[in-house]
Amino acid sequence: MTEATTAPAVAEPVSTTDARVARAIDLVWREAELLDRADYVGWNELFTGDGFYVVPIDPDTDDFENTLNMVYDDARMRELRVGRMTEGYAIAAVDAARTVRTVSRFVPESVSDTEVVLRSAQVLIAYKRRRHDIWAADLTHRVRLAADGPAGDRIALKIVRLVDSEDAVPAAGFLL
């Protein structure tokens, strides 16, 4: 007697045209615009109170709390970082590079009526002292969707996985 075999169920991919995904993409693009305009206060306001901004060294880790990271900021640490970037006391803020980001290749990882996890690619060009630097990264954003519409959507988690995170990475006078 043979047993019937069934293939495991495969979830249908969610299109980037799904209204919830489109809202998350719009928020990521708004975030990139704020960062390129060095509006760090506005950028920080895009996060939830319990949100994290993470730039890990290990490209494969998801255990950010127990591994070494370039950045692992909760609300308090983001506020301190934004203060350093905007108050003019940090040399990195005084002589900061001008940046232009392109964020693309959006892939919805999970979607519900309250949250979208979105993966994307970012290429950032930084210009300072007649020199261009290129920063490339895979991004993950966990976006909480507000019940009252897109204006209330917030970032609960942003992970920036630099493609060269395990190499010596130059100092950045800007947020990734």
N, C-alpha and C positions, 0 to 999 in steps of 0.2 A: 504494500500500500504506500503510495507516495503522498507526501504532504504538499498542499498547495503553498506556493511561496508568493509573497506579495512584496512589491518594491516599497521601500520606505517613502512616506509622503514627503514631497518636496514643496516647500512654500513657494507660491507664486511671487515673483519679484514685484515690488511696488514701483510704479512709475514715478519719475520725477515730476510728472504733471499732476499727481495726486495733490489736492489742495493742502493737505497737512505737510507734505514734503516741500511743496513750493514755499510755504510759510517759513520752514526751517532754512531753506536755501536763501530766501530773502534776508533772514536774520544774519546768516553767515556773510553774505555780501555787505550788509550794513556794517557788520563788525569790521570787515576788511577796510571799508571806507573810513571809518572812525580811526583805525590804527594808522592808515596812510596820512591822515590829517593831524596825527598826533593828539587826537582828542581822547586822552587816556581816561579822563573822568567819565565821559560818555561811554567809552568802551566798558569800563568797570560796571556801569549801570545796566549793561546788558546781561549781567550774570545774576543768578538766583543768590539768595543769602547763603545757601549751603553749597554753592557751586565751586568747582576747582578749575584752575588753569595749570596744566602740566606739560613740561617738556622733559621727557625721560631720556636717559642716556642709553639704557638697554632697549633696543628697538622692538623686542618681543615681550617685554613685561607688561602686565596689567596690575601688578602689585606695587603701586606707586608709593604707598605708605612705608613699605619695607625695603625699598631699593633707592639707590642714589639717583637723583634727578637734577637736571640743570635748573628746573623750576618746578615747584610743587606748592602752589599758592591757593589757600582758602581765602575767604573774604577779607580777613584781617591782613594777610600777607599781600593780597592784591592791592588793598588800600595803601599799605606802606610803600609798595612798589610804585604805584601811581603817584604818591606824594614825592618820591625821589625823582620821578620823571618830570614832574610839573613844577616843583618849587625852585629849581635852578641850582640846587646845592650839589647834585651829582654831576661830575664831569661828562658822563655819558649823556646826560640830558642837555647840557649846555652845548655840546658839540655833536648832537645827534645826526645820524644820517637821514636823508630824505628817502622815503620808500614808496614803492608801487608793488601791489600784490595782485596776482591773478589767482583766483580760486575757482577750480573747475573739477570735472570728472566726479560729479556727485553720485554716490551710491547709497540709497537708503538701506540701512542694516536692519532696523526695526521701526515699525510705525504703529502708533495707536492714536486714539483721539486726544490723549494728553501728553504724548511724548514722541519725538522722532530722534532716532540715532542715525546720524548721517556721516559717511566717510567721504573725503574729498582729497584733492591734491592742491598744494599751494606752491607757487613759485613767487619768491619775493626778491625784488631787485633793490639793493640799498646803495645809495650814492653818497659818498663823503670824501672830501679832499681829493677830488678829481679821480676817484676810483669807484668802480662798480663791484659789488659783491653779490653773489647769487646764493640764496638760501632756498632749498627745496625741501618739502615736507609732505608727509601724509597726515591729514587732519582727521580727527574724530570729534564731532560735536554731539552732545546730548542736549536737545532743545526741548524745554517744557512749553507746551502750547497753552496759552491762556484761554479760559472759557469765553472771555469777553472780546477776543479777536487778536490779530497779529501784533498790535501795539504793546500788548502785555507779554508776548513770548519772551523767554529768557533762556540763557545758556546755563545748564546745570553742570556741564563738564566740557572742557576743551582740552584735547590732547594733541600736541604738536610733535610728531615723530620725524625729526630731521633725518634726511637720508644719510648724513655723515655724523650722526650723533656719537658714534664711538671713536671718532677721530678728534683731534684738537679743533675746537670750534672757536672762531674769533669772538671777542666780546661784541655784544650788540647794544647799541644805545637806543633801542626801540623794543617793542614787544612783538613777539612772533605771532 
